[in-house]
Amino acid sequence: MRIAGILMMIDGAGDLNTVPAFEASIGTLYGAAFTMKFSAKKTGVGPDYTVAPLSAQTMYVGPYCDEAPTIAAMHRFILEKGYSPRGRHHEIYMSDPRRTTPERLRTILRHPVSK
């Protein structure tokens, strides 16, 4: 999430369903993100998010551990359209995993691309 030029993220690897640090990190991230978002909204400081100028993205619904086929399909789509993936893909968690069943988790999968 970008708020007035600030990017907040959790960087890691592994199964998010079994890594205890993920739950603690997501709780901290949610708290900070919502505080900043509503503070920016209240003061009218800049947009509450920005998107890379050229990206492929899709909405994935389901457990984090099953998103690999969707990411692979997005990569095929990028190549089929004549683009190249640029950097790492981003996962934007739309659902709070502490309150949502794995089958209903919504995640925006986004990968910056270049021509």
Secondary structure in CASP SS format (residue, H / E / C, confidence):
PFRMAT SS
TARGET T0000
AUTHOR 0000-0000-0000
METHOD secondary structure of the structure
MODEL  1
M C 1.00
R E 1.00
I E 1.00
A C 1.00
G C 1.00
I E 1.00
L E 1.00
M C 1.00
M C 1.00
I C 1.00
D C 1.00
G C 1.00
A C 1.00
G C 1.00
D C 1.00
L C 1.00
N C 1.00
T C 1.00
V C 1.00
P H 1.00
A H 1.00
F H 1.00
E H 1.00
A H 1.00
S H 1.00
I H 1.00
G H 1.00
T H 1.00
L H 1.00
Y H 1.00
G H 1.00
A H 1.00
A H 1.00
F H 1.00
T H 1.00
M H 1.00
K H 1.00
F H 1.00
S H 1.00
A H 1.00
K H 1.00
K H 1.00
T H 1.00
G C 1.00
V C 1.00
G C 1.00
P C 1.00
D C 1.00
Y C 1.00
T C 1.00
V C 1.00
A C 1.00
P C 1.00
L C 1.00
S E 1.00
A E 1.00
Q E 1.00
T E 1.00
M E 1.00
Y E 1.00
V E 1.00
G C 1.00
P C 1.00
Y H 1.00
C H 1.00
D H 1.00
E C 1.00
A H 1.00
P H 1.00
T H 1.00
I H 1.00
A H 1.00
A H 1.00
M H 1.00
H H 1.00
R H 1.00
F H 1.00
I H 1.00
L H 1.00
E H 1.00
K C 1.00
G C 1.00
Y C 1.00
S E 1.00
P E 1.00
R C 1.00
G C 1.00
R C 1.00
H C 1.00
H E 1.00
E E 1.00
I E 1.00
Y E 1.00
M C 1.00
S C 1.00
D C 1.00
P C 1.00
R C 1.00
R C 1.00
T C 1.00
T C 1.00
P H 1.00
E H 1.00
R H 1.00
L C 1.00
R E 1.00
T E 1.00
I E 1.00
L E 1.00
R E 1.00
H E 1.00
P E 1.00
V E 1.00
S E 1.00
K C 1.00
END
